[in-house]
């Protein structure tokens, strides 16, 4: 009886030791992964700081230096899908590159799709500070509900200074939507509200050419409209309301400068901005900067805070 008990205790001790080793191994793996991601983030931030000191601005509405991720939930699996990438050489409306920036484009994709890219090289001119390219995804297999495809797009500058932007797009069957999050840290002077619109269509706001108010227009048809008629449509209209005693919008931010509407409130005999209405194009993302009145606060949403310091209403 004593021998059986000793044997049982040895087996139990061995199992506990194996569990402890496994837990330590998992902790080490997670720690290494976090350190790797953090090191890459810091490296990219330092590189951006250096490049901006040289008046080198290389940005995109969808691609980022840390790699953005998009999930498009409504792909039919039988139709072509177009991803339009807008490039620019502007930090904001006041800071722009005074020289041309050339870049090259590449992509990797799932083997169940065929991709066609409109160009593999481009130039962001100093005159317009903008450029764009298009990638068309064509199904190369029979898809069922829940199936998905992935494509990663990379744009790399080939001018005097090097910078790489990229994003991964995952297409699955589901419902399109608009999401948002707040990136912030304690002791930061400002926070950034990131809004992502994965909808691939526009709605008619003002009737024109046979289109009635409320009609849905596919992004491909929208791109063929005149500028006048494009202005009569919208994909996502976003209303931001906030307390200016806690956060103050950056009035040099392009979304503020291009806002469709701005609201004000009176505090202690002064007038402050407490609302803006902006539009986010289909399959696009926008960042809006707010300065914090209390730097010690961390308004990160939704990871840290269950409620957003900025109320976001989506139409």
C-alpha positions in Angstrom: 0.0 0.0 0.0 2.9 2.3 0.9 4.7 1.5 -2.4 1.6 2.4 -4.4 1.2 5.6 -2.5 4.9 6.5 -3.2 4.5 5.7 -6.9 1.3 7.8 -7.1 3.1 10.8 -5.4 6.0 10.5 -7.8 3.7 10.5 -10.8 1.8 13.5 -9.4 5.0 15.4 -8.8 6.2 14.6 -12.4 2.9 15.9 -13.8 3.1 19.1 -11.8 6.7 19.6 -12.9 5.7 19.1 -16.6 2.9 21.6 -16.1 5.2 24.1 -14.6 7.7 23.7 -17.4 4.9 24.1 -20.0 3.6 27.3 -18.3 7.1 28.8 -18.1 7.6 27.9 -21.8 4.4 29.6 -22.8 5.3 32.7 -20.8 8.7 33.0 -22.4 7.1 32.6 -25.9 4.6 35.3 -25.2 7.3 37.6 -23.7 9.5 37.2 -26.8 6.6 37.9 -29.1 5.7 41.1 -27.2 9.3 42.3 -27.1 9.6 41.7 -30.9 6.4 43.6 -31.7 7.4 46.5 -29.3 10.9 46.7 -30.8 9.4 46.9 -34.3 7.0 49.6 -33.2 9.8 51.7 -31.6 12.0 51.2 -34.6 9.3 52.4 -37.0 8.5 55.4 -34.7 12.1 56.5 -34.6 12.4 56.1 -38.4 9.3 58.2 -38.9 10.7 60.9 -36.7 14.0 61.0 -38.7 12.2 61.0 -42.1 9.9 63.9 -41.1 12.9 65.9 -40.1 14.0 65.6 -43.8 10.5 66.8 -44.9 9.9 63.2 -46.1 6.2 62.3 -45.7 5.1 58.9 -47.1 1.6 57.9 -46.1 -1.5 56.1 -47.3 -5.1 56.0 -46.3 -5.0 52.2 -45.8 -1.3 51.1 -45.5 0.7 51.8 -42.4 4.3 51.4 -41.3 3.2 48.9 -38.6 0.9 47.0 -40.9 -2.8 47.6 -40.8 -5.4 44.8 -40.8 -8.8 44.9 -42.5 -11.6 42.4 -42.5 -14.2 42.8 -45.2 -17.2 40.7 -44.2 -19.5 40.8 -47.3 -17.6 39.4 -50.2 -19.8 37.2 -52.4 -17.0 34.9 -53.5 -18.0 35.1 -57.1 -17.5 38.8 -58.0 -14.3 40.8 -58.5 -13.3 42.9 -55.5 -11.4 46.2 -55.9 -9.2 47.7 -53.3 -8.2 51.3 -53.9 -5.1 52.6 -52.2 -4.5 56.3 -51.9 -1.0 57.5 -51.3 0.1 60.9 -50.1 3.1 62.9 -49.1 1.4 65.1 -46.4 1.5 64.9 -42.6 -1.3 67.4 -42.6 -2.5 70.3 -44.6 0.4 72.4 -43.4 3.3 69.9 -43.7 3.9 68.5 -47.2 6.9 67.1 -49.1 8.3 69.7 -51.5 9.8 67.0 -53.8 8.6 64.0 -55.7 8.5 60.6 -53.9 8.8 57.5 -56.0 7.6 54.1 -54.7 7.1 50.5 -55.7 4.1 48.2 -55.1 4.0 44.5 -54.4 1.6 42.0 -52.9 1.2 38.4 -51.7 -2.1 36.6 -51.9 -3.9 33.4 -51.2 -3.7 30.8 -53.9 -7.5 30.7 -54.3 -7.6 34.2 -55.9 -6.1 36.0 -58.9 -4.9 39.6 -58.3 -4.3 42.3 -60.8 -2.6 45.5 -59.8 -3.0 48.7 -61.8 0.7 49.5 -61.4 3.9 48.3 -59.7 5.6 51.7 -59.6 4.2 55.2 -58.8 5.3 58.8 -58.1 3.7 61.1 -55.5 4.3 64.5 -57.1 5.2 67.6 -55.2 2.5 69.5 -57.0 -0.5 67.3 -55.8 1.1 65.3 -53.0 -1.2 62.5 -53.9 -1.2 59.3 -56.0 -3.2 56.1 -56.0 -3.4 52.5 -57.4 -5.9 49.7 -57.5 -5.7 46.0 -56.8 -8.5 43.8 -58.3 -9.2 40.4 -56.6 -10.8 37.7 -58.8 -12.0 34.4 -57.3 -10.1 31.3 -58.5 -12.1 28.7 -56.7 -15.6 27.8 -55.6 -16.3 29.5 -52.2 -18.9 28.7 -49.5 -20.1 30.7 -46.6 -17.3 31.3 -44.1 -14.5 30.8 -46.6 -11.9 33.6 -46.7 -9.1 34.9 -48.8 -6.1 37.1 -47.8 -3.9 39.6 -49.6 -1.1 41.7 -48.3 -0.2 44.9 -50.1 3.1 46.7 -49.6 4.3 50.1 -50.9 8.0 50.9 -50.5 9.6 54.2 -51.2 12.4 54.1 -53.7 13.6 57.7 -53.3 16.5 58.9 -51.3 14.8 57.8 -48.1 13.3 54.4 -47.5 10.0 53.7 -45.8 7.6 50.7 -46.1 3.9 50.7 -45.7 1.7 47.6 -45.8 -1.8 46.2 -44.9 -3.4 42.9 -44.9 -7.0 42.5 -46.3 -9.1 39.5 -45.3 -12.3 38.9 -47.3 -15.0 36.7 -45.8 -18.7 36.4 -46.2 -20.6 38.5 -43.6 -21.8 41.9 -42.7 -20.0 45.1 -43.5 -19.6 47.7 -40.8 -17.8 50.7 -39.4 -15.6 50.3 -36.3 -13.5 52.6 -34.2 -10.9 52.5 -31.5 -8.8 55.0 -29.4 -5.1 54.7 -29.1 -3.7 56.4 -26.0 -1.2 56.1 -23.1 -0.8 57.8 -19.8 1.3 61.0 -20.0 0.7 61.3 -23.7 -0.4 64.8 -24.7 -2.9 63.6 -27.2 -4.9 60.5 -28.3 -5.9 59.3 -31.7 -9.4 58.1 -32.7 -9.1 55.5 -35.5 -12.2 54.9 -37.7 -12.3 52.1 -40.2 -15.0 51.7 -42.8 -15.1 48.3 -44.4 -18.3 49.0 -46.4 -17.8 48.7 -50.1 -20.7 50.9 -51.2 -22.1 54.4 -51.1 -25.5 55.8 -50.4 -27.2 58.6 -52.4 -27.7 61.7 -50.3 -29.1 63.9 -53.0 -30.9 62.5 -56.1 -29.2 62.7 -59.5 -29.3 60.9 -62.9 -32.0 58.4 -62.0 -30.6 57.7 -58.6 -33.0 58.3 -55.7 -32.1 59.3 -52.2 -31.1 56.2 -50.3 -30.1 54.2 -53.3 -27.0 52.0 -52.9 -24.1 52.5 -55.3 -21.3 49.9 -55.6 -17.8 51.3 -55.2 -16.9 50.5 -58.8 -19.9 52.5 -60.1 -19.2 55.3 -57.7 -15.7 55.7 -59.0 -17.1 56.4 -62.5 -19.3 59.2 -61.3 -18.4 62.9 -61.8 -17.0 64.8 -58.9 -20.2 66.7 -58.6 -22.2 63.5 -58.3 -19.7 61.9 -55.9 -20.4 64.8 -53.6 -24.0 63.8 -53.6 -23.1 60.4 -52.1 -21.6 59.1 -48.9 -20.4 55.8 -47.5 -20.2 56.5 -43.8 -21.1 59.8 -42.1 -19.6 60.0 -38.6 -20.6 62.4 -35.9 -18.1 62.9 -33.1 -19.3 64.5 -29.9 -17.0 65.2 -26.9 -16.5 67.2 -23.8 -13.9 70.0 -24.4 -13.1 70.0 -20.7 -11.6 66.6 -21.2 -10.4 66.5 -24.9 -9.8 69.2 -27.4 -9.7 68.4 -31.2 -6.6 69.2 -33.1 -7.7 72.1 -35.4 -4.9 71.4 -37.9 -6.2 67.8 -38.4 -7.5 67.3 -42.0 -10.7 65.8 -40.8 -11.5 68.9 -38.8 -10.5 71.2 -41.7 -12.7 69.1 -44.1 -15.6 68.6 -41.6 -19.1 68.7 -42.9 -20.4 70.3 -39.8 -19.0 71.7 -36.5 -20.8 72.2 -33.2 -19.9 74.6 -30.4 -20.6 75.0 -26.7 -20.0 77.8 -24.2 -17.9 77.2 -21.1 -16.9 80.0 -18.7 -17.7 82.7 -21.2 -15.7 81.1 -24.0 -16.7 79.1 -27.1 -15.4 75.6 -27.5 -15.8 72.9 -30.2 -17.8 69.9 -29.0 -18.9 68.2 -32.2 -17.7 67.5 -35.7 -19.3 65.6 -38.6 -17.0 63.9 -41.1 -17.2 61.4 -43.8 -15.1 58.2 -44.3 -14.9 56.8 -47.8 -15.7 53.1 -48.5 -12.8 50.7 -47.6 -10.9 53.5 -45.9 -9.7 54.5 -42.4 -9.2 57.9 -40.8 -7.4 59.1 -37.7 -8.6 62.1 -35.7 -6.3 63.6 -33.1 -7.5 65.1 -29.8 -5.4 66.8 -27.1 -6.0 65.7 -23.5 -6.6 68.3 -20.8 -5.3 65.7 -18.2 -2.2 63.9 -19.6 -2.3 61.3 -16.7 -5.5 59.8 -18.1 -5.5 56.8 -20.5 -8.5 56.8 -22.7 -7.6 53.7 -24.7 -10.8 52.1 -26.1 -12.1 49.4 -26.0 -9.3 47.5 -24.4 -8.9 49.6 -21.2 -12.1 51.5 -21.1 -15.6 50.0 -21.7 -16.9 53.4 -22.8 -15.3 55.8 -25.3 -14.4 59.3 -24.1 -15.5 60.4 -27.6 -19.1 59.5 -28.6 -19.2 58.1 -32.1 -22.5 58.1 -34.0 -22.5 56.3 -37.4 -24.9 56.9 -40.2 
